[in-house]
C-alpha cells in the first residue's frame, strides 16, 4: 500500500495497526516513495542457564511449616498478643 505524507500523518495509528498485521506501507511525497513502514521483530536473546550455580544453597528446612503467627497473618487474622499480668494474676487494666 502507498500513502502520501499528509495521509500518513493523519492516519498514523491506523497505518501502524496494519503494519503490525504484516502489511508493508510506502510513504510517498508527490508520488515519489520516500519511506517504508514495516514491522519490527523483537530481538531474541539466548539466556544462558546456571549463571548463579554454586552462589547459594537452599537450607534443609526451606519447606518447613511457618510459625502459627505468620500463618495467621496470611489468613487475615490479627496476631495474638501475649497478655501481661501482674504478680497477683490480675490484668493491668482491670
Secondary structure, DSSP 8 states (H G I E B T S, - for coil): -EEEHHHHHHTHHHHHHHHHTT--EEEEETTEEEEEE-----------S-TTTTS----TTTT----HHHHHHHTT--------B-TTS-BTT-
